[in-house]
Amino acid sequence: MRKLGLYSLRGRGSPMERNYFWRGGRSVDRNGYILVKSPGHPFATKKGYVREHRLVMEKKLGRYLHPKEVVHHRNRKRDDNRLSNLRLFRTNADHLRHELTGVRPN
């Protein structure tokens, strides 16, 4: 099929760049976060993806983030992964304390 220029609709068998359905290793999850293919990452999912904002923060710090560390988007846009838009919290409790300060429930 490949000699004739035809491709399988299933897209199986060819790894990453050689796969017909390859989109550069980037996708968006259902929550709006950008995922990047990084199969060698210690905290990658089973399919080998890591959220891009975590990779950006790891590159800045020069180390892997701990699983409990939270990266916050200052402008609340989950696809805006500029370093100036990201802030690191040690725990989710610290993150929630920052998010909920001054917020009053209805």
C-alpha positions as CSV (number, residue, x, y, z in Angstrom):
1,M,0.0,0.0,0.0
2,R,2.8,2.5,0.9
3,K,4.5,1.9,-2.4
4,L,1.4,3.0,-4.2
5,G,1.0,6.0,-1.9
6,L,-2.0,4.6,0.0
7,Y,-2.3,4.8,3.8
8,S,-4.0,2.6,6.3
9,L,-7.1,4.2,8.0
10,R,-6.1,2.6,11.3
11,G,-2.7,4.3,11.5
12,R,-1.3,1.4,13.5
13,G,2.2,-0.1,13.1
14,S,4.2,3.0,12.3
15,P,5.7,4.8,15.3
16,M,5.4,8.5,15.8
17,E,6.9,10.5,12.8
18,R,6.3,7.7,10.4
19,N,2.6,7.3,11.3
20,Y,0.2,8.8,8.8
21,F,-1.8,10.4,11.6
22,W,1.2,12.0,13.3
23,R,0.5,15.7,14.2
24,G,3.9,16.6,15.6
25,G,3.4,15.0,19.0
26,R,1.1,17.7,20.3
27,S,-2.5,17.4,21.2
28,V,-5.1,19.0,23.5
29,D,-6.8,17.0,26.3
30,R,-10.5,17.4,27.2
31,N,-9.6,19.9,29.9
32,G,-7.9,22.2,27.4
33,Y,-4.3,21.5,28.4
34,I,-1.7,21.0,25.6
35,L,0.0,17.6,25.8
36,V,3.4,16.9,24.3
37,K,4.8,13.5,23.4
38,S,7.7,12.7,25.7
39,P,8.0,9.0,26.1
40,G,11.2,9.1,28.2
41,H,9.8,11.4,30.8
42,P,9.4,9.8,34.3
43,F,5.9,11.2,34.8
44,A,4.5,10.6,31.3
45,T,1.1,8.9,30.9
46,K,0.8,5.4,29.5
47,K,0.7,6.8,26.0
48,G,3.9,8.9,26.7
49,Y,2.4,12.4,27.0
50,V,3.2,15.2,29.4
51,R,1.4,18.5,29.9
52,E,3.3,21.3,28.2
53,H,3.2,23.8,31.1
54,R,4.9,21.3,33.3
55,L,7.7,20.8,30.7
56,V,8.1,24.5,30.4
57,M,8.5,24.9,34.2
58,E,10.9,21.9,34.4
59,K,13.1,23.5,31.7
60,K,13.3,26.7,33.7
61,L,14.1,25.0,37.0
62,G,16.5,22.4,35.4
63,R,14.8,19.5,37.2
64,Y,11.7,17.3,37.1
65,L,8.8,18.6,39.0
66,H,7.6,16.6,41.9
67,P,4.1,15.0,41.4
68,K,2.6,17.2,44.1
69,E,3.9,20.5,42.7
70,V,1.2,22.5,40.8
71,V,1.9,24.8,37.9
72,H,-0.7,27.7,37.8
73,H,-1.7,29.7,34.7
74,R,-2.0,33.3,35.9
75,N,-4.4,34.4,33.1
76,R,-6.4,31.1,33.5
77,K,-5.9,30.2,29.8
78,R,-4.8,26.6,29.8
79,D,-3.2,26.8,26.4
80,D,-1.0,29.9,27.2
81,N,2.2,28.3,28.3
82,R,4.5,31.3,28.2
83,L,6.9,31.2,31.2
84,S,5.7,34.7,32.3
85,N,2.2,33.3,32.6
86,L,3.2,30.3,34.8
87,R,3.6,30.1,38.6
88,L,4.8,27.1,40.6
89,F,3.2,26.1,43.9
90,R,4.7,23.4,46.2
91,T,1.3,21.7,46.9
92,N,-2.3,21.9,45.7
93,A,-3.2,23.3,49.1
94,D,-0.9,26.3,48.5
95,H,-2.5,26.7,45.0
96,L,-6.0,26.6,46.4
97,R,-5.1,29.1,49.1
98,H,-3.9,31.5,46.4
99,E,-7.0,30.8,44.2
100,L,-9.6,31.1,46.9
101,T,-8.3,34.1,48.9
102,G,-11.0,36.7,48.9
103,V,-13.6,34.5,47.2
104,R,-16.9,34.3,48.9
105,P,-19.3,31.4,48.2
106,N,-22.8,32.1,47.1
